[in-house]
Amino acid sequence: MFETLSDIFTSKKHLLAATLLPLVWAMSGCQSKKTDTMDNQTTQKDSTVQIAPPTAKIEAYYHKEHGTERLDNYFWLRDDKRENPEVLAYLEAENDYLKKSLAHTDAFQDKLFAEMKGRIKEQDESVPYKKGNYWYYTRYEEGKEYALYARKKETLEAAESLLLDGNERGAGKSYYGVGAFSISPNENILAFSEDTVGRREYILQFKDLTTGQALADVIPNVEGIAWANDNKTIFYVKKHPETLRSFQVWKHVLGTEVSKDVLMHEEKDESYYTSVYKTKSDRYILISLNSTLNSEIRILDANKPEGKFEVFHKREPKHEYSLDHRGDKFYIRTNWEAENFRLMEVAVGKQQDKKNWKEVVAHRSDVLLEDFDLFKDFMVVSERKEGLIQMRIFNHKDNSEHYVPFKDPVYSVYTTSNPEMDTQTLRYAYTSLTMPNSTYDYNMESKETELKKMQEVVGGYNPDDYVSKRLWATATDGTKVPISLVHKKGIPQDGKSPLYINAYGSYGSSSDVYFSTIRLSLLQRGFTFAIAHIRGGEELGRQWYENGKLLKKKNTFTDFIDCTKFLQQQGYGSAENTFAMGGSAGGLLMGAIVNMNPELYKGVVSHVPFVDVISTMMDASIPLTTNEYDEWGNPNNKEYYDYMLSYSPYDNVKAQNYPNMLVTTGLHDSQVQYWEPAKWVAKLRATKTDNNRLYFYTNLTAGHGGASGRFSRLKEYALEYAFIFDLLGIKE
């Protein structure tokens, strides 16, 4: 489950974060042609060390769109190659300003880091799962940053076979991440991909598990992979070198030159992503093509890798579907005539005509069908009702069905490692705002539940010391918006205790609750932690998403503001002690609310924020832009242009007071380019009319997910929390 910013952000459909490194002032040639309105006139009166913030030069650039000119004084900060000395000097100057300004919190940051690290069980391992002849698991060693991937043959008492050591592979690298990780059907070859930059451009490699030797096959710029059943053919997805859009599927045969690989599909429509994976039955390889609102899947018999992929069902406007296979049938999750999706089945070979599709689980207006998992004699359907996931079990042997019971008022649950079909055991993960992350085995026949592992909180933790709630705020238009929150028992609701509220609200990605040992550093200091389940997610069904996108996107922002007002009215914080946080699309949310209602917040933290909406969406060369038109709108259409321009945070910065702010980014971010927050901060400095703090940090060695190591990530939190605590005068 989730423990760090990177974990939270990368669990979503579209992602985020950042970290901290001491960097050096290097500002020659970067002095402004114009002084800042307030930030550069005086130093920060409430900071122990008083220094002047950096000043970004102004260099007028005009975007010409729809017969108008849009001034962009900081366009020069864009450097696609990330090697312009002047740009790098400015980013380093901002890092240095942050470091010096918060130098008086260095000891506190060290204490917070040690506090957070001290709650982690350093020598730890996951619950093993069985696939084929082996038990697979990951484990961590004391003091090490990265996971070790291992297996044992037949029984857990067997000798360990180490598949991959992340610490060995990541040694000496400022960033390290494992992407794909897949064992060949005969269990003898490991295919894995690695990223050592943070830009999610992975290099695919192979290891012979019988000899322990690396194979000569090395393939760059790979995303997903799938093995054919011949144990030598692998299908992989390539990204476009400029836009980073996943757009091609290639076939590689081990032992052959990569130059001889065969292109199996190229997606010409720039609004689609491409992925490849295998059905749980191991019978079919699927190419999945998805835009925001449309899907198409192509299938190939995994026993016949020399064949051609066939369209399962051709793409249609606003039709989304996914599928899996069991026996002689395909099972399809589809929104065909079902806004909240339904489950269908169809005989193999009959799928191209929807007239042959037979309904298995009907559509319901108040329940979102999120996912399904197939077993030989059972089927598990994950449904979301009133913001919470329910697991519905279908027993095919006696045609009965039941729901797995859960007790917490607010929780998250999802099926996890279930690779085998012929079993009556369902493995699922469960967590809540007060309950540590737990792994369970559930007998779908007897309905008995076995706790396999609960996250250990080193130093002790008692969930009875905390209380979690589900509240409902009323939005400006009368819509009821759910809020999940947690705080220590006994905290008075008099507005004097601080409030930390966060949200995402985009792409139909629901902000499910999760337990965090890191968050205890907030809760133990009297904070209430809240998640606003605003429109733009899918917590309350497909309409919740539809009403928070395109020409209804502002509902996302006003929902968050209304949730903040509601919580403050209920005595959870006040304008003097309320802090808001969001990342990526949630960073856009932060940018919008500080333009709209800055007076509600003492401080705002915005991680890798998508804030230069118009400039990015007008430029198809920027990675991932064309895939986003159905989410934000295509600004080449003036109706969408005008609407997006009305809320784009960068374009709507104005001469007013803003809260204290901490903004972060990663230089190699492939999803929200670093120059968006850089430009935003520069414009805020030159425009805002207050003396509040404005800090900007760029991780010069990472991307959207921030630092890669499990301990180095904690420095992100130590920095963020020190920023917040310092504003409240909390010193320990």
Disulfide bonds with the S-S distance in Angstrom:
none
